[in-house]
Every structure is written in structure tokens, then in C-alpha cells.
């Protein structure tokens, strides 16, 4: 590591790890805030700064943004695929993501609003990921159809959401 890399690492650490403002860093180094900004940018470009975000549910934010802009959507949530994931873990992750989305939009509904519950393993995964008492303020109705399997059948899933 050379002197320049050390400076970039120090500025990046002060800014990102110690939450110091660019003005504070500039004052400490005796440089302008724009110089600090350029140093941070250079640290990014040279790979000195490496941010890792640990997502509880892996999402494809780039595809979400593209869907929102291309189709004029208010929101989109896309599960990021992983090459080593099996079908059951993908269904569980999709259910968790759908549950997060429902928990985000349901509070905006008026009390007594209706929510329809269908059947299937994806809906079962979503219902399983919802917190207890999730549907208490809603009228939960079963949508038509069903496969007859107790674990994923519409009436049972509607009952679970409603209580």
C-alpha cells in the first residue's frame, strides 16, 4: 500500500466507519470539502471502498427499478435468484418477500377492506411468513378453487390469515 492508498483508506474509514462529515475530515486534513469528496470518489473507483449489504431476502434492485420505470409502476419487488438455491428455498424466499410487501401495503387500507386468499404452495409460503394477527383488521375471503391438499388449500390459508 502506498501513501495515496493509505490516505484514501483513512478518508473512507473516517467517512463511512466513524460517520464523520466531509467538513470534519477536510478540517482534520487541512483540505477543502470538495477535495474530500474527490478522495472518497477515488477510493470507490480504485476499489478501496467495498460495501456489502446483507439482505435477509435477496432482491434484484436493478430489475425492480427497471420494471418501475418501464411500466410506470408505483413499486416492484423482485426476488434475486441464486444458482445454488433449490425450489423449496426459492418458494420460501418468495413467500417471505410477498409477506414483506403485504405488510407494507396493508396498513394503508381502510379497516374492513377485503383481501382474497387463493391456494398453492406460493400462497402457503406467504401466509406462513405473515405475523400472527395479520388479517384481524381485514375481511379475509377465500377465492374460488383449490387443490384439496390441507397444507396449501384455500380455506385453510384464508382461515390462517383471518385469525
Protein Blocks (a to p, Z undefined) as FASTA:
>chain_A
ZZklmmmmmmmmmmmmnopafklmmmmnopafklmmmmmmmmmmnomaccddddfbacdf
klmmmmmmmnopabdcdddddfkbcfklmmmmmmmmmmmmmmmmmmmpcehiacdddedj
klmmmmmmpcehklmmpccdddeddehiaklgmklmmmmmmZZ
